[in-house]
């Protein structure tokens, strides 16, 4: 059962979503190093999701429509804000202080992942299947595995999208790609907001 769960996790990782968009944002503005920091933040966020799912806390949160709405609104608003800040930081370097932004990459990755309702749902579903086979040390190994593989995937993504010899496709040096990514990030945030409001009301 673990192998099927691991495969499902890898497929979910490679599909576009808020975490991928955040990695693209960080490498676009600051380059590979900050993308890696954001990837580590996402990995820690995944670890937190795993622990919440194992202990049943995620299920309690998701069973309450109001809690789910609040999480979605916070997450959607934050992602939209990051898209806007990404656009302006690339088009007007004086608008944002890049030294401050450098320090936020880990936190940005962590917050984006923690407030991702899809991640809540995914790990609740995953561990509802895995719990029966978890005993002893596996109780600790599974969350670490999902956390590490998530971080490694996004570190790989940060590396592959900032290879210097592919300048036309290097997100950090191509302003047009960066602007498109900013717009997509903003739209992802709006989509999360409108969908959550529609589901609640």
C-alpha positions, 0 to 999 in steps of 0.5 A: 500500500505504501508504494501506491501511496508514494506513487500518488504523492509523486504524481501530485507533486509534479502536477501544477499547483500553489507550491510549484507557483511559489517556487517559480516566483522565488527563482524568478525574483531571486534565483536558484538559492531562494528557490531551494529555501522555499522548497525546504519550507514546503518540505516542512509544511508537508511534514506538518500536514502528515503529522496533522493527518496522522493525529486526525486534526486535519480531518477535524478542521476539514469537517468544519466548513467555516475552518475550511473557508478561513484556511482557503481565504488566507491561502488564496489572499496570500498567493494573490499578494505574492503574484502581485509583488512578483510582478512589481519586483521584476518591473520596478526594482525600487518598489521592493527591498530585495534584501528583506525578500531574500530572508522570506523564501523559507517562510513563504514556502512554508505558509503557502503549503500550510494554507493549501487546502488541497494538501490537507485533503490529500494527506488526510486521504493518504494516511486514512489508507496508510494508518493500518500499515503504520506501526513502530518506526514507520509512524515516524518514517512515512512523514519524513519520507513524504517531506523529503521527497517533496523538498527534493522535487522542488529543489530539482525544479529550482535547479533545472529552471535556472540552468545558465546555458538555457538563458531563454528559458531561465526564469530568473533572467527572462523578464517575460516568463517572469511576468507570465508566472506572476499573472498565473500566481495571482490567478491561482490565488483568485481561483482559490478565493472564488472557489472557496467562497462559492463552496461555502455560500 
